[in-house]
Amino acid sequence: MSASHFHKQFKNTLGILPINYINSEKIKFSKKLIKSSQNLRMSEIAFQSGFNNTSYFNRQFKKMEMMTPQQFKASVNHQI
């Protein structure tokens, strides 16, 4: 199967592009890390979640969660 055919089939089946699916799974994992480990720096969370670039991580997080990772961390800390 060619890459373009795979992308087309993936989008037809799940309704999103493969990269968007992968990034959403990485963001889900990063949210778990933020909630469970208060002592990790955001760059460490980004790298452990599979992002090689913290700037890209921040943009993707904000795109999906409508807030920055730092804002999410602050909201989690307020709930405790």
C-alpha positions as CSV (number, residue, x, y, z in Angstrom):
1,M,0.0,0.0,0.0
2,S,1.4,3.4,-0.9
3,A,1.7,6.1,1.7
4,S,-0.9,8.3,-0.1
5,H,-3.4,5.4,-0.3
6,F,-2.8,4.7,3.4
7,H,-3.5,8.3,4.3
8,K,-6.7,8.4,2.2
9,Q,-8.0,5.1,3.7
10,F,-7.1,6.2,7.2
11,K,-8.9,9.5,6.8
12,N,-11.9,7.8,5.2
13,T,-12.1,5.3,8.0
14,L,-11.4,7.5,11.1
15,G,-12.2,10.9,9.7
16,I,-8.8,12.4,10.6
17,L,-5.4,12.4,9.1
18,P,-2.8,9.9,10.6
19,I,-0.6,12.7,12.0
20,N,-3.6,14.3,13.8
21,Y,-4.5,11.0,15.3
22,I,-0.9,10.4,16.5
23,N,-0.6,13.9,17.9
24,S,-3.9,13.5,19.8
25,E,-2.6,10.3,21.4
26,K,0.6,12.1,22.3
27,I,-1.4,15.0,23.8
28,K,-3.5,12.5,25.8
29,F,-0.3,11.0,27.2
30,S,1.2,14.4,28.0
31,K,-2.0,15.3,30.0
32,K,-1.6,12.2,32.1
33,L,2.1,13.1,32.7
34,I,1.1,16.7,33.7
35,K,-1.5,15.4,36.1
36,S,0.7,12.7,37.7
37,S,4.1,14.4,37.9
38,Q,4.3,17.8,39.3
39,N,8.1,18.0,39.3
40,L,8.7,17.4,35.5
41,R,9.5,20.4,33.3
42,M,7.2,21.0,30.4
43,S,10.1,20.2,28.0
44,E,10.6,16.8,29.6
45,I,6.9,16.1,29.3
46,A,7.0,17.1,25.6
47,F,9.9,14.8,25.0
48,Q,8.5,11.9,27.0
49,S,5.2,12.3,25.0
50,G,7.1,11.8,21.7
51,F,7.5,15.4,20.6
52,N,11.0,16.4,19.5
53,N,10.3,20.1,19.6
54,T,8.7,21.9,22.6
55,S,7.4,24.7,20.4
56,Y,5.5,22.2,18.2
57,F,4.2,20.5,21.4
58,N,2.9,23.8,22.7
59,R,1.2,24.6,19.4
60,Q,-0.4,21.1,19.1
61,F,-1.5,21.1,22.8
62,K,-3.1,24.5,22.4
63,K,-4.8,23.5,19.1
64,M,-6.3,20.4,20.7
65,E,-7.0,21.6,24.2
66,M,-7.7,25.3,23.7
67,M,-5.1,26.2,26.3
68,T,-1.4,26.0,26.7
69,P,0.3,23.1,28.6
70,Q,1.1,25.6,31.4
71,Q,-2.5,26.7,31.6
72,F,-3.6,23.1,31.8
73,K,-1.1,22.4,34.5
74,A,-2.3,25.5,36.5
75,S,-5.9,24.3,36.1
76,V,-5.0,20.8,37.4
77,N,-3.2,22.4,40.4
78,H,-6.3,24.4,41.2
79,Q,-8.4,21.3,41.3
80,I,-6.2,19.7,43.9
